[in-house]
Amino acid sequence: MADFFENFPLWAALLAIGIAQFIKIPLHFFATKTWQWSLLMSTGGMPSSHSSAVTALSTAVGLREGFGSNMFAISAILGVIVMFDAAGVRRHAGMQAVVLNKLVDEFNHLLEGMKSLKVRPNQEKAKKLKELLGHQPIEVLIGGWLGVMIALLLHPFF
């Protein structure tokens, strides 16, 4: 069990996720002047906690095992894939959700209009999709930088 608590790469990655998720709350407050505590558990936004986690993991593995090790190579490639996905596939899925939500709004408006015509549609209102799924490239970059910094700052304690 002691090995678990001494696992520097694990704790660096977990701390990076926690810090990145927490940072989203004050950043949102400065932009909108409203507190949104649900951001602590949400996807997307600044900074990317996925990027923070994988760069903290790779940095910690590199510091512990060596930057020429197989373990570093595995974690670095995994990190690149995750960061590419965050800024690419997941971002585009969020953009598609925006378009689909417009269609949902129009569909719900149509249903409301049909009610006034005394026509009873047997469809329920459609629910909106989550739009903030992925990241802008700058959010991925800042998240990655944050992860490296966290691992470097945490390293002396392990």
Salt bridges, closest charged atoms under 4 A:
ASP105 OD2 - LYS128 NZ 3.26
GLU112 OE2 - LYS115 NZ 3.68
GLU112 OE2 - LYS125 NZ 3.09
GLU139 OE1 - HIS135 ND1 3.39
